[in-house]
Amino acid sequence: MEKTMVRTFRTLMLVAGFTVACGATAAEKYELTLSTYLPPSYEYIYKPLESFAQRAEEKSQGRLKINIFHSGQLFDGYEELAALSRGDIDITNFSGSYAGGSIPALNIFTLPFLLNDMAHLRRAVDNGLLDLGIKEELASQHNAIILGVAPFDPYELYTRDSPVLKADDFKGKVWATTSATDARAVQLLGGSPTGMSSSELYLSFDRGVINATPRPLITGMGRSLYEVVKHLSLVNLAVDTSILTINKSKFDALPKDLQDILVESARERDADQFRRVGEYVKVALKTFEDKGMTIHRISPEAREDMKVKTSQAIKEWTEQVPNGEAYLKLIAETARPN
């Protein structure tokens, strides 16, 4: 009887010890630093990013804490991927165009007139566009894992004094560009490209350093470009991406359930951002007009002429990027809804 009681006591102590140990592990907390060069005024990007952090914290019941640093407080847009790779930050939502210098395949998002619209981008991504080499290169060479992909609104043409309505209107203007591919397109159309972060646009326009830039509407709104430019020409030059990415070493060190929470929260962030973009375009265009900008709509014929004259940029990109033809094939296959 006494031996039986001793065995029972030992069993209870082992169970209690296991429960305490499990509770200690489950209660372990992880603090992550999320850096973005974008300010909160980039609402359809920043608000989903905030919600991503909040959802992850709530789903983890406080085991995850994500601290957001915005407006380039830590790193600017061109520095974010390198900072993530080094482990100086844990998460970022870098722009595909800004990271294109390190990973040329990412420049596919700013190839001229390749993606029709944001829905086309979504179909291409959902059908494995990033699986053709981009994810592997990020993981093996940059210690990074993609959590999610969402769009900027399409690149349109901001001009300081005179509008762009046809290909020849690119000539004689200094254009602030974001990547090698949109710079090459500007060059092929007769303009003079100069690489520039969005944070530099306002002063550069105001001082007459640049005459024009191809950027999304959210850049014009977020950087108050309506105060220093007179014209906006709608042409859908390209559709850039906001790529939510985490340091691979940090991700691999997290418990599996927290990894799953981050992936699920990122998927919800993507859907949230896609929902917001379309409505944002309508509001932004009205705001620009209310602020005194003139909105121009480039004709389909003029856009096609621009597309033909910049096709060399796509050819050069294809020759530079391994598997380049496969990327273009998938883009073509997803050009229209099934």
N, C-alpha and C positions, 0 to 999 in steps of 0.2 A: 504493500500500500504506500509506504513511504517512498520507495523507489519510483512508483508511478507518479506520485505528486511532484517529485524532483524533475522527472522527465517532462511533465506537463509544464512546470515552471520554466524550464530551460527553453522549451518550444515557444512559449509565450514571449520570453525575452528576445529570442531570435526574430520572431515576427515583428515585435515592437522595434527592434534595432533596424530591421530591413525597412520598415515603414518610415522611421526617422531619416534613414539614409536617403531613401527615395524622395522624401519631402525636401531634404536639403538640396538634392540635385535639381528637383523641379523648381525650387525657389531661386535658383541661381539667376542673377540678372546680367544682362548684356547691354552695354551702352554703345550706340553707333553714331558716327558723325556723318551727316549728309550735307554736301556742299553743292550749291548751284550758283552760277554767275548771274542768273536771272533775278530781277527784283520782283516783289509781290505784285507789282503793276502788270506783270505778264500773267493775268488772272487764270486763263484756261490751262496754263501749265502749272502755275504755282499752287492753285487751290487743290487740284488732284494730287500734287506732291504732298501737301499738308495732310490731306485725307489719307494718303498711303501711310504716312507715319502714324497717324492717329489710329487707323484700323489695326496696324501691326501691333501697336502697344496694347490696344484693347483686347485683341484676340489672344495675345500672349499673357493676358492678365497681369500686366506690369513687368513681365520678365524682360521685355525689350523696351529700350528707351532710345528714341531717334531724335537727335538734336540737329535742327536745320539751320544752316548758315547760308544766307542769300545775298544777292547783289554783289557777288565777287568778294565777300568779306575775307575768304580764305584764298581762293584762286580764281583767275579769270577763265573765260570759256576755252581758250587755247591750252590752258594748263591742267584742266580737270582730269583728263585721262591719265596723264603722267603722274599726277598726285595720287590718284586712285591706285595705280600700279605699284607705287612705292609704299602704299599703306598710310600715307599722310592723311587721307580721308577714307571712310569706309564705303560710302555710297555717293553717287552723283547721277544727274540726268544730263549727260553731255549731249551736245548737238552733233549730229552725224557729220555736218559740214566742217565743224571745228576740229573733229578728230580725223578728218580725211587725210591730213598730212602724215599721220602715223599709220593709218590703215586705209590705203587708197580705195579699197572696195567700198568703203562707206561713202565715197563721193558719188555713188550711184544715185543718191537722193537729190543731188544738185546737178545731175546731167541735164542739159537743156531740153525741155519739152518731152521728156521720156515718160514721166508719170502723168496721167491725165488729171487726177484729182486725189483727194484724201481717201475716197473709197477704193480707188485703184491701189493706193499704197497698202491699205488694210488687206485687200485680197492677196497681194503679193507676199506680205509678211506672213499671213495665215497659211499660205501655201509653201512656206519654207525658204523665203528669200535669204534670211540670215543664216540658214543651215548650209548654204553653199560655200562657206569658208569664213564668214565674218565671226561667228561664234567661236570657232576653233582658233582663229588667230588671236582673238581677244584673250582667250583662256591660256593659250600656250606662250604667247609673247608679251601679254600685258597684265597677266595675273588678275583677270576680270571676268565676271559672269554676268550676262544680260538677264535682268529680271523682267523687263518689259519694254515695249516700243509703242510710242504714240506720236501723232503728227504735230508739226506746226501748220498753220494755214499756208496756202501756196505762196511762193515768191511772186511778188508783183514789182513794178518799176516806179520808184520814187525819183522825181527830178526837180531840181531847184528852180529853174526858170522857164524851160520850154519842155513840152510833153514828148513822150515817145509814142508814135503812132505807127511807125514802119521801121524796117531794119536800118535804113540810113540815118535814122534819128539817134542811133547809138554813137555815131561819129562825133568827134570834137568834144566829148564829155569824159571827165575823170570819174570812174565808177568805183565805189567802195565794195569789195567783194568778200565772200566768206571762205571760199575754198578754191582749189586749183581748177575745178571743173567750171564753176560759174565765171571765174576769171578768164578761162580760155574761151568760153562762149562770148563774153563781152569783147574780147580781143578779135575773135573771128567776125564780129559784127562791126568792127572798126572803132570801138571805144578803147579807153586807156584804163585798165584795171589796177587797183591797189588794195591789198589785203587790209582789212580793218575790222576790229571788234565792234559790236553794236554799241558798246558804251562810248565809243569815240565819234559816233555819227553826228550827234547834234552839233557839237562845236565845229566839226569839220565842214558841215553844211553852212553853219552860221558864218564861218570865216572864209568861205569860198574855196576851201582846199579841195573839196569834191563837188561834182555837179549832180551825181545820181548814185543810186544803189538799188540792187535787186534784193528785196527782203520781204518777209511775211508782214501782214497787216499788224500783227501783234508787236512787231518791232517798232513800227511807226507810232503805235499807241503808247507802248511802254516807254519809248525814248522821246516822246512828244515831238516827233518829226514834223507834225502839222504846223509847228511854229516856224520852221525854217525851210520847208519845201512847199511849192505851189501846186505840183501836179502828181497824180497817181494814175498809172496806166495798168489796167488789168489784163494779164496775159497768161497767168499760170505757168511761169517759167520752170518751176521745180517745186517739190514737196519735201521739205527737210523733216528730220525726225528728232524727237526727244527720247534718248535711249537711257532708261533707268538701269544702272549697272552697279554691282557690288564687288568689292575686292574679293578675289577668289579664296585667298588664305583665310580671311575673316569669315567668309561664308562656310567654308569647309570645317571651321572650328566650332560652328554653332550646332546645337542639338538638332536632330532631324525634324522635330515638330516645329521648331522656330524657323528652320529653312522653309518648310512648307507654308508657314504663315506669311513669310516675306514674299514668296512666289505668288500666293493667292492674293495678297494685298496689292501687289504690283499689277496683277491681271485686272483687278478692279480699278486701279488707277488708270490703266490704258483705256478701259471702256469709258470711264468718266471723262477723260480728256477728249476722246473721239466724239462723245456726245456734245461737249461744250464748244468744239471748234466751229461747227456749222452755224450755230446761233451767233457766235462771236463775230463772224465775218459780216453778217447783216448789221449788227450794232456798230462795228468799226467803220464801215463805209458811210453810214449815216453821220457818225461823229465827225469823220474827216470832212464831209461836206458842210456840216454845221460850223466847223472850225475855219472854213474858207478855202479848203483845197478843192481843186477841180478834178473830178473822176473821169477818166477816159477808158473806153472799152476797145481794145485792139481787135480788129476784124479777124475772122477765121483765116482769110486769105493772107493777111499780113503776118499772122502767127505762123502759118505754114511756110511762108517765105523765110522767116527767122529760123524755123526748125531745119529747113534744108541748108541754110547757110552756116548752121552750127553743128551739123551732123559729124564733122571731122572731130569734134570734141568727144563724141561717143566712141568713135573708131579708135582714137588714141587711148581712151580709158580702157577699152576692151583689150587692147594689146598690152597694157601695163598690168592688168589684174589677172591672176590665175583664175581660171574658170569663168572669165568675163563673159563669154558667149552664153554660158548656162544662165547667168543672171539676166541677160537681155532676153533670152528665150522665155524665162518664167514671167518677166515683165510683160512680154507680148501676149502670153497665154492668159494672163489675168487682166488684160486691158478692159474687158467687158464682163459684166456679171454672167454667171452660168445660167 
